[in-house]
Amino acid sequence: MFKILSYTVLTVMTADLLATSGDVAATWTSPILPKLLSNDSEVNPFDHPITEDEASWIGSLLNIGSMVGPLPFGYISAKFGRKVALLCIAIPHIISYLTFAFSKTLYLYYFARLLGGIAVGGGYTLLPVYVAEVAEDSNRGTLTATLNCFWTFGNLIPYVVGPYIPVVWFNVILTCLPTVFFITFIFVAPESPYYLIVKNRIEDAEQALMTLRGGNRDVVDKEIKKIQAEIAENDASVSMWEFFQNRLYMKGLFLSVVLTAISQLSGINAVLFYTQQIFDAAGVNGLSPDVSSIIIGLVTFSSSFGTPFVSDRWGRRILMVTSFLGVAIAHLVFGIYFFLKERKGVDVSSVSWLPLLCLVLFIIMFNVGLAAVTWTITSELFPTNVKSYSASIVSCTCWISSFFVTKFFTDLQHAIGSGETFWLYSGSCFLGALFMFLVPETKGKSFQEIQEILEQKRVLF
């Protein structure tokens, strides 16, 4: 099995480099915004500190770009292939980080965040699709979950590097990530065999699978027949209008959209974007916000390694329910801390370690399921012929939800209080745990088997 998987693993790991390039952007704001808000000309590349409103736009414009990203890259993926689309995603990442490195104008920062967001949205749309299509049914969950390891490594880099080096060199270093991906992916990764068979390029699909499966002809022949059967079962020429008219597709879309929105309403991007500010407001004694952020980054990265090993053993549902409940409890306790500190004026110095503990619990439980399994499920609920539509819509939903969470995080804190804000996130997660019982278990199932299960599943309509 390892021999068969070896080149598949190499291909997936190469694709995962793009995940790292994208998720750097999520925590990029944590070390950068304090510098842009500073009066110190030694650390601030601008000639004046930015305002809180300008800081919130820098944080949230990534999400606006991410709403747009699935559309052009989804089209490129359907027209020219998954490999070409993923290579194209690296280009705006490179331009974005170079702009941050050498720009001294706020509006160029806005432009770079928007452009980087377009690439992030494209990556979140296509990476799960590509990984799912090059993997085998028995390890699809495991290999898709490796994306989260590389996403979280991207989260870690700004926490560890950003506070300690100048803005210019920090962003030059970040430019290297998509550049390395672009060069490596060209030479290592084959095109998706599903895409090739849909385009009736059977010989190319056989060659891609021979590479991916270690030259095992029997495995390749069986997989070619299986993919052809799945494609024959689902007409390859489905229009967008036909997609929305199909009741089965709408079941999958309803489940995917709601699940994605609830995952974002867990507040993950608010926590990642504003980690240093949250710790500063919480008043964690003995640790600076920079050090606390590094701890969170290390926990995020290290806790991401468990899911790939259990996703195809325990199943998607149990991981997601556990994840939702764990995140809900972390937010609940975090909310109590802020409520007592801000609303009741209680001296919480004796438990000043509690915010760090809550965020550590939050990150660990988020990585158990929400971080990667959400994307695994949403990539599995649709046949190949409509994935370009479904992935674009689901990704847009993700980033619309994330925009509202990040743009209005500070406004919500001012309006209802920090404690109540975290309780709101907690309530969303409790609802998410209940919602998972509407979602079919997809562990170890082929795409066709999942469609048959979904046909029988009662989902409101």
Buried (B, 14 or more C-beta within 10 A) or exposed (E): EEEBBEBBBBBBBBBBBBBBBBBBBBBBBBBBBBBBBBEEEEBBBBEEBBEEEBBBBBBBBBBBBBBBBBBBBBEBBBEBBBBBBBBBBBEBBBBBBBBBBEBEEBEEBBBBBBBBBBBBBBBBBBBBBBBBBBBBBEBBBBBBBBBBBBBBBBBBBBBBBBBEEEBEEBBBBBBEBBBBBBEBBEEBBBBBBBBBBBBEBEEBBBBBBBBBBBEBEEBBEEBBEBBBEBBEEBEBEBEEEEBEEBEBBBBBBBBBBBBBBBBBBBBBBBBBBBBBBBBBBBEBEEBEBBBBBBBBBBBBBBBBBBBBEBBBEBBBBBBBBBBBBBBBBBBBBBBBBBBBBBEEEEEBEEBBEBBBBBBBBBBBBBBBBBBBBBBBBBBBBBBBBBBBBBBBBBBBBBBBBBBBBBBBBBEBBEEEBBBBBBBBBBEBBBBBBEBBEBBBBBBBBBBBBBBBBBEEBEBEE
